[in-house]
Amino acid sequence: MPSWTVPLGCRWSGRDDGSFAVELAAAFGAWVLGIVVLAVAYQVQASSNGVAHAAREAARAASLTSDPSTAARTARETATDRLAAGTCQPHSVAVEVDTTEFHAGGTVTVIVRCRTDPPIGPSRTLTATADEVIDRYRGGD
């Protein structure tokens, strides 16, 4: 006879056989879904950071040039080069350069847009804007 006793009315009926397996399967599904959501969020954030970095680099490169047409060309080349190996679609990069204030002490503004197609989730169009002040003590202009 065992040393423990079960009070009357508290006997195990055996009706929950297999419930652990069902609970484990449901929990595992929820865990996998959470990992997928985190992966998509990370991919979107990494892509967004890449586009923002390309816009900053393009604005900086444009601010170092000597005239507005060279600034626009340099900004487009820099942004396209930075995003070529990234997550953007090959021919979806669009670069707008505002050189209306291109003079010593003025600013140059670069807007970069590209479409990204993540492995999970819908395609997104990412946009980043960067302003760079042109050195007010530079010679020439």
Z-matrix of the N, CA and C atoms (Angstrom, degrees):
N
C 1 1.437
C 2 1.521 1 108.52
N 3 1.342 2 116.23 1 134.59
C 4 1.462 3 118.23 2 -178.78
C 5 1.519 4 111.82 3 -69.68
N 6 1.338 5 114.20 4 157.39
C 7 1.459 6 119.42 5 -177.75
C 8 1.524 7 112.20 6 -80.26
N 9 1.295 8 119.01 7 -8.42
C 10 1.466 9 120.91 8 178.51
C 11 1.515 10 109.80 9 -111.20
N 12 1.287 11 115.01 10 155.20
C 13 1.465 12 119.97 11 179.74
C 14 1.515 13 109.27 12 -129.90
N 15 1.300 14 115.38 13 149.02
C 16 1.455 15 121.50 14 178.95
C 17 1.513 16 107.14 15 -105.53
N 18 1.340 17 117.08 16 128.01
C 19 1.459 18 118.68 17 179.11
C 20 1.531 19 110.82 18 -63.67
N 21 1.287 20 115.32 19 154.29
C 22 1.457 21 120.43 20 179.50
C 23 1.532 22 110.16 21 -62.23
N 24 1.307 23 118.14 22 140.85
C 25 1.454 24 122.80 23 179.55
C 26 1.509 25 113.40 24 85.70
N 27 1.320 26 119.30 25 -3.04
C 28 1.458 27 122.48 26 -178.85
C 29 1.520 28 111.40 27 -115.09
N 30 1.246 29 117.23 28 25.12
C 31 1.463 30 119.72 29 -178.69
C 32 1.516 31 110.40 30 -76.94
N 33 1.307 32 115.17 31 146.45
C 34 1.454 33 122.23 32 177.52
C 35 1.508 34 108.58 33 -77.14
N 36 1.336 35 115.66 34 127.32
C 37 1.453 36 118.93 35 -174.54
C 38 1.520 37 112.27 36 -93.43
N 39 1.357 38 118.63 37 -16.26
C 40 1.458 39 120.93 38 179.38
C 41 1.515 40 113.04 39 82.56
N 42 1.329 41 118.86 40 9.56
C 43 1.450 42 120.77 41 -177.79
C 44 1.523 43 113.40 42 -78.84
N 45 1.304 44 120.46 43 -9.52
C 46 1.463 45 121.33 44 -179.46
C 47 1.524 46 111.71 45 -104.18
N 48 1.306 47 117.56 46 26.38
C 49 1.462 48 120.73 47 177.27
C 50 1.526 49 109.44 48 -60.58
N 51 1.322 50 116.63 49 128.98
C 52 1.461 51 121.45 50 177.34
C 53 1.511 52 114.66 51 86.48
N 54 1.300 53 119.96 52 -1.38
C 55 1.459 54 120.48 53 -177.75
C 56 1.531 55 111.02 54 -68.53
N 57 1.314 56 117.36 55 -29.53
C 58 1.462 57 119.97 56 177.20
C 59 1.528 58 110.62 57 -62.13
N 60 1.312 59 117.03 58 -41.67
C 61 1.462 60 120.47 59 179.47
C 62 1.527 61 111.07 60 -63.62
N 63 1.313 62 117.52 61 -40.00
C 64 1.460 63 121.09 62 179.10
C 65 1.525 64 109.93 63 -66.85
N 66 1.315 65 117.29 64 -44.23
C 67 1.461 66 120.96 65 178.94
C 68 1.525 67 111.04 66 -63.52
N 69 1.318 68 117.12 67 -40.66
C 70 1.462 69 121.05 68 178.43
C 71 1.518 70 110.72 69 -64.11
N 72 1.315 71 118.17 70 -42.56
C 73 1.461 72 121.41 71 179.70
C 74 1.533 73 110.71 72 -63.80
N 75 1.315 74 117.42 73 -41.94
C 76 1.467 75 121.06 74 179.04
C 77 1.525 76 110.54 75 -66.18
N 78 1.310 77 117.00 76 -43.47
C 79 1.463 78 120.46 77 179.66
C 80 1.520 79 110.93 78 -65.60
N 81 1.320 80 117.04 79 -39.53
C 82 1.465 81 120.60 80 179.19
C 83 1.529 82 110.41 81 -64.80
N 84 1.329 83 117.27 82 -40.61
C 85 1.462 84 120.89 83 177.29
C 86 1.522 85 111.62 84 -62.16
N 87 1.310 86 116.67 85 -42.71
C 88 1.466 87 120.72 86 177.94
C 89 1.524 88 110.81 87 -65.27
N 90 1.329 89 116.62 88 -38.24
C 91 1.463 90 120.91 89 178.81
C 92 1.530 91 110.66 90 -65.03
N 93 1.313 92 117.80 91 -44.61
C 94 1.469 93 121.69 92 178.78
C 95 1.529 94 110.23 93 -63.31
N 96 1.322 95 117.96 94 -42.32
C 97 1.457 96 121.53 95 177.60
C 98 1.529 97 110.85 96 -60.64
N 99 1.309 98 117.18 97 -41.30
C 100 1.464 99 120.76 98 177.06
C 101 1.517 100 112.25 99 -62.46
N 102 1.314 101 117.34 100 -41.55
C 103 1.471 102 121.13 101 178.27
C 104 1.529 103 109.98 102 -64.13
N 105 1.312 104 118.34 103 -41.13
C 106 1.468 105 121.78 104 179.11
C 107 1.528 106 110.38 105 -63.78
N 108 1.320 107 117.49 106 -43.39
C 109 1.464 108 120.86 107 178.23
C 110 1.524 109 110.32 108 -61.81
N 111 1.314 110 118.18 109 -42.93
C 112 1.463 111 121.16 110 177.20
C 113 1.519 112 111.82 111 -63.28
N 114 1.328 113 117.88 112 -39.66
C 115 1.462 114 121.31 113 179.49
C 116 1.525 115 111.20 114 -64.61
N 117 1.322 116 117.20 115 -42.00
C 118 1.464 117 120.75 116 178.82
C 119 1.524 118 109.84 117 -66.09
N 120 1.312 119 117.78 118 -43.59
C 121 1.463 120 121.20 119 179.20
C 122 1.521 121 110.91 120 -61.79
N 123 1.321 122 117.66 121 -41.35
C 124 1.460 123 121.31 122 178.31
C 125 1.531 124 110.51 123 -64.07
N 126 1.322 125 117.33 124 -43.28
C 127 1.458 126 120.71 125 -178.10
C 128 1.527 127 110.86 126 -64.83
N 129 1.317 128 117.50 127 -41.64
C 130 1.464 129 121.18 128 178.55
C 131 1.523 130 110.37 129 -64.74
N 132 1.320 131 117.26 130 -42.84
C 133 1.462 132 120.70 131 179.93
C 134 1.526 133 111.07 132 -66.07
N 135 1.317 134 117.86 133 -41.91
C 136 1.464 135 121.14 134 179.05
C 137 1.525 136 110.71 135 -63.86
N 138 1.323 137 117.54 136 -41.39
C 139 1.467 138 121.05 137 178.31
C 140 1.522 139 110.64 138 -64.65
N 141 1.324 140 116.62 139 -43.52
C 142 1.457 141 121.36 140 179.54
C 143 1.526 142 111.04 141 -62.39
N 144 1.324 143 116.88 142 -41.20
C 145 1.462 144 120.59 143 177.64
C 146 1.524 145 111.24 144 -64.37
N 147 1.329 146 117.15 145 -38.03
C 148 1.462 147 121.05 146 178.90
C 149 1.516 148 112.09 147 -63.76
N 150 1.332 149 117.06 148 -41.72
C 151 1.464 150 121.04 149 178.84
C 152 1.528 151 110.13 150 -67.73
N 153 1.318 152 117.80 151 -40.90
C 154 1.470 153 121.21 152 178.13
C 155 1.528 154 110.71 153 -63.60
N 156 1.312 155 116.47 154 -40.88
C 157 1.466 156 120.35 155 178.36
C 158 1.531 157 110.55 156 -64.14
N 159 1.321 158 117.24 157 -42.66
C 160 1.462 159 120.98 158 178.78
C 161 1.531 160 110.75 159 -62.20
N 162 1.329 161 117.74 160 -39.68
C 163 1.464 162 121.01 161 178.65
C 164 1.528 163 111.09 162 -65.22
N 165 1.328 164 117.17 163 -42.21
C 166 1.475 165 120.20 164 178.14
C 167 1.518 166 111.44 165 -64.00
N 168 1.331 167 116.32 166 -44.53
C 169 1.470 168 120.16 167 179.51
C 170 1.533 169 110.86 168 -63.40
N 171 1.330 170 116.91 169 -40.38
C 172 1.468 171 120.64 170 -179.58
C 173 1.528 172 110.86 171 -66.60
N 174 1.324 173 117.55 172 -41.72
C 175 1.465 174 120.53 173 178.55
C 176 1.524 175 110.80 174 -64.86
N 177 1.313 176 116.79 175 -40.76
C 178 1.469 177 120.08 176 178.74
C 179 1.525 178 110.89 177 -64.46
N 180 1.326 179 117.25 178 -44.79
C 181 1.464 180 120.47 179 179.45
C 182 1.527 181 110.54 180 -63.53
N 183 1.328 182 117.67 181 -39.58
C 184 1.466 183 120.74 182 179.34
C 185 1.520 184 111.62 183 -66.00
N 186 1.320 185 117.38 184 -35.59
C 187 1.466 186 120.19 185 -178.21
C 188 1.525 187 112.25 186 -70.22
N 189 1.304 188 117.61 187 -17.42
C 190 1.456 189 120.87 188 -179.17
C 191 1.528 190 113.61 189 -90.87
N 192 1.321 191 117.87 190 -2.85
C 193 1.463 192 120.99 191 -179.23
C 194 1.525 193 110.40 192 -86.17
N 195 1.342 194 115.67 193 175.33
C 196 1.467 195 119.69 194 -172.78
C 197 1.523 196 114.54 195 -100.29
N 198 1.336 197 118.61 196 -18.19
C 199 1.464 198 119.23 197 -178.91
C 200 1.527 199 110.09 198 -145.82
N 201 1.338 200 117.75 199 161.88
C 202 1.458 201 121.22 200 -174.99
C 203 1.530 202 114.72 201 -61.85
N 204 1.324 203 118.44 202 -38.71
C 205 1.469 204 119.03 203 -178.36
C 206 1.528 205 111.16 204 -68.51
N 207 1.322 206 116.67 205 -39.78
C 208 1.462 207 120.12 206 176.19
C 209 1.526 208 110.50 207 -66.62
N 210 1.331 209 116.99 208 -36.75
C 211 1.467 210 121.33 209 178.78
C 212 1.522 211 110.50 210 -62.45
N 213 1.326 212 117.41 211 -44.55
C 214 1.462 213 120.63 212 -179.62
C 215 1.526 214 110.82 213 -64.59
N 216 1.317 215 116.87 214 -44.46
C 217 1.467 216 120.53 215 179.89
C 218 1.526 217 111.08 216 -64.43
N 219 1.324 218 116.70 217 -43.32
C 220 1.467 219 121.29 218 179.92
C 221 1.526 220 111.13 219 -64.09
N 222 1.325 221 116.85 220 -41.65
C 223 1.471 222 120.54 221 179.46
C 224 1.527 223 110.75 222 -63.23
N 225 1.327 224 117.14 223 -43.58
C 226 1.474 225 120.29 224 179.17
C 227 1.525 226 111.27 225 -63.19
N 228 1.312 227 116.53 226 -44.97
C 229 1.473 228 120.55 227 -179.58
C 230 1.531 229 111.08 228 -64.22
N 231 1.324 230 116.55 229 -43.32
C 232 1.462 231 120.56 230 -178.26
C 233 1.530 232 111.16 231 -64.12
N 234 1.319 233 116.66 232 -47.40
C 235 1.475 234 119.78 233 -179.08
C 236 1.521 235 110.81 234 -64.27
N 237 1.318 236 117.07 235 -43.05
C 238 1.470 237 120.60 236 -179.89
C 239 1.522 238 110.72 237 -63.92
N 240 1.331 239 116.91 238 -42.37
C 241 1.468 240 120.37 239 178.48
C 242 1.522 241 111.60 240 -63.76
N 243 1.324 242 118.11 241 -40.90
C 244 1.460 243 121.64 242 -178.75
C 245 1.529 244 111.99 243 -66.72
N 246 1.328 245 116.57 244 -33.40
C 247 1.462 246 120.56 245 -176.81
C 248 1.530 247 113.41 246 -94.31
N 249 1.316 248 117.43 247 -4.12
C 250 1.471 249 120.51 248 -176.36
C 251 1.525 250 111.86 249 -61.98
N 252 1.306 251 118.12 250 -39.95
C 253 1.467 252 121.35 251 -177.53
C 254 1.526 253 112.05 252 -97.31
N 255 1.321 254 117.06 253 7.51
C 256 1.459 255 120.09 254 -176.63
C 257 1.512 256 113.16 255 -91.06
N 258 1.320 257 115.07 256 -153.22
C 259 1.462 258 120.88 257 -175.38
C 260 1.519 259 113.23 258 -93.54
N 261 1.337 260 118.11 259 1.59
C 262 1.460 261 120.69 260 -179.45
C 263 1.526 262 110.22 261 -77.88
N 264 1.330 263 114.95 262 150.30
C 265 1.462 264 120.31 263 174.71
C 266 1.531 265 108.62 264 -64.20
N 267 1.325 266 118.55 265 144.59
C 268 1.468 267 121.58 266 -172.02
C 269 1.527 268 115.62 267 -52.98
N 270 1.321 269 119.04 268 -45.31
C 271 1.465 270 119.81 269 -175.13
C 272 1.527 271 112.65 270 -110.64
N 273 1.311 272 116.39 271 26.46
C 274 1.463 273 119.72 272 -178.10
C 275 1.523 274 112.95 273 -103.96
N 276 1.316 275 118.42 274 0.80
C 277 1.465 276 121.24 275 -177.81
C 278 1.528 277 109.32 276 -78.13
N 279 1.330 278 116.14 277 125.02
C 280 1.464 279 122.45 278 176.40
C 281 1.528 280 107.75 279 -124.20
N 282 1.316 281 116.22 280 130.82
C 283 1.462 282 121.40 281 -177.63
C 284 1.523 283 108.61 282 -124.32
N 285 1.325 284 116.38 283 124.57
C 286 1.460 285 122.01 284 174.37
C 287 1.526 286 107.82 285 -111.03
N 288 1.330 287 115.62 286 133.42
C 289 1.463 288 120.32 287 -178.93
C 290 1.524 289 108.61 288 -123.44
N 291 1.326 290 116.16 289 125.29
C 292 1.467 291 121.72 290 177.44
C 293 1.522 292 108.24 291 -104.11
N 294 1.333 293 115.86 292 111.38
C 295 1.461 294 121.27 293 -179.50
C 296 1.526 295 111.17 294 -115.01
N 297 1.332 296 118.72 295 23.93
C 298 1.467 297 120.63 296 -179.18
C 299 1.523 298 111.75 297 -66.03
N 300 1.311 299 118.06 298 -25.39
C 301 1.470 300 122.43 299 178.01
C 302 1.525 301 110.66 300 -107.46
N 303 1.338 302 116.74 301 34.50
C 304 1.463 303 120.55 302 -176.19
C 305 1.531 304 109.61 303 -85.25
N 306 1.315 305 115.22 304 89.73
C 307 1.464 306 123.72 305 174.90
C 308 1.524 307 107.10 306 -157.79
N 309 1.324 308 115.77 307 168.03
C 310 1.462 309 119.19 308 -179.73
C 311 1.526 310 109.60 309 -57.00
N 312 1.321 311 116.37 310 124.15
C 313 1.451 312 122.34 311 -177.80
C 314 1.528 313 113.24 312 88.53
N 315 1.313 314 118.24 313 -6.06
C 316 1.462 315 122.58 314 179.09
C 317 1.525 316 110.70 315 -86.40
N 318 1.311 317 115.33 316 -165.11
C 319 1.463 318 119.92 317 -179.00
C 320 1.522 319 110.19 318 -133.44
N 321 1.303 320 113.82 319 158.99
C 322 1.457 321 121.96 320 169.89
C 323 1.531 322 106.15 321 -125.16
N 324 1.319 323 116.21 322 134.67
C 325 1.464 324 121.98 323 -178.19
C 326 1.514 325 109.03 324 -117.65
N 327 1.322 326 115.56 325 133.69
C 328 1.457 327 121.59 326 179.33
C 329 1.526 328 108.48 327 -123.75
N 330 1.331 329 115.58 328 130.78
C 331 1.470 330 122.33 329 175.53
C 332 1.525 331 107.22 330 -116.86
N 333 1.317 332 115.95 331 124.31
C 334 1.466 333 121.52 332 -178.86
C 335 1.517 334 108.34 333 -116.45
N 336 1.326 335 115.79 334 131.42
C 337 1.470 336 122.14 335 175.85
C 338 1.516 337 107.96 336 -128.55
N 339 1.307 338 115.28 337 142.00
C 340 1.458 339 119.64 338 172.87
C 341 1.519 340 109.39 339 -154.48
N 342 1.308 341 115.16 340 158.56
C 343 1.463 342 121.29 341 178.92
C 344 1.517 343 108.53 342 -104.04
N 345 1.311 344 114.62 343 133.63
C 346 1.455 345 120.14 344 178.91
C 347 1.525 346 108.58 345 -117.16
N 348 1.300 347 115.71 346 143.25
C 349 1.459 348 121.62 347 -179.63
C 350 1.521 349 107.75 348 -122.82
N 351 1.349 350 117.45 349 88.64
C 352 1.465 351 119.79 350 -177.12
C 353 1.524 352 111.49 351 -68.13
N 354 1.325 353 117.44 352 157.14
C 355 1.463 354 119.88 353 178.79
C 356 1.524 355 112.66 354 -64.07
N 357 1.323 356 116.55 355 -26.19
C 358 1.467 357 121.43 356 177.96
C 359 1.522 358 107.32 357 -127.85
N 360 1.304 359 117.11 358 128.62
C 361 1.453 360 120.26 359 177.38
C 362 1.516 361 112.11 360 102.56
N 363 1.336 362 116.10 361 174.55
C 364 1.460 363 120.75 362 -176.39
C 365 1.526 364 112.73 363 -78.55
N 366 1.334 365 115.57 364 162.61
C 367 1.469 366 120.67 365 174.27
C 368 1.522 367 108.88 366 -67.66
N 369 1.325 368 115.15 367 149.22
C 370 1.456 369 120.69 368 179.62
C 371 1.521 370 108.97 369 -133.47
N 372 1.330 371 115.63 370 149.49
C 373 1.455 372 120.99 371 171.46
C 374 1.517 373 107.11 372 -103.30
N 375 1.301 374 115.51 373 120.69
C 376 1.468 375 121.45 374 -178.49
C 377 1.525 376 109.00 375 -102.05
N 378 1.316 377 116.88 376 140.17
C 379 1.463 378 122.38 377 -179.22
C 380 1.518 379 108.79 378 -131.95
N 381 1.335 380 115.64 379 138.40
C 382 1.463 381 120.95 380 175.55
C 383 1.524 382 108.71 381 -141.17
N 384 1.317 383 115.60 382 143.28
C 385 1.455 384 121.98 383 179.24
C 386 1.520 385 108.84 384 -123.55
N 387 1.337 386 115.31 385 139.86
C 388 1.467 387 119.84 386 177.75
C 389 1.525 388 109.28 387 -139.61
N 390 1.318 389 115.73 388 138.22
C 391 1.468 390 122.59 389 175.69
C 392 1.515 391 108.13 390 -113.97
N 393 1.311 392 115.05 391 144.70
C 394 1.465 393 119.40 392 176.82
C 395 1.522 394 107.87 393 -137.45
N 396 1.318 395 115.59 394 133.23
C 397 1.465 396 121.35 395 178.75
C 398 1.522 397 108.29 396 -81.94
N 399 1.323 398 114.93 397 135.29
C 400 1.459 399 121.18 398 177.70
C 401 1.523 400 107.40 399 -84.29
N 402 1.312 401 116.01 400 135.08
C 403 1.467 402 121.82 401 -176.57
C 404 1.524 403 110.08 402 -53.39
N 405 1.317 404 116.67 403 123.50
C 406 1.460 405 120.43 404 -176.28
C 407 1.528 406 113.35 405 -76.65
N 408 1.328 407 117.03 406 -13.76
C 409 1.469 408 119.83 407 -178.91
C 410 1.523 409 113.27 408 -104.81
N 411 1.315 410 117.13 409 9.93
C 412 1.458 411 117.79 410 -178.64
C 413 1.513 412 109.45 411 -75.73
N 414 1.300 413 115.65 412 151.48
C 415 1.462 414 120.86 413 -176.65
C 416 1.510 415 111.74 414 -87.19
N 417 1.278 416 116.98 415 169.16
C 418 1.453 417 121.61 416 174.80
C 419 1.508 418 113.20 417 98.05
N 420 1.312 419 119.01 418 -64.60
C 421 1.471 420 121.02 419 -173.21
C 422 1.497 421 111.75 420 -83.92
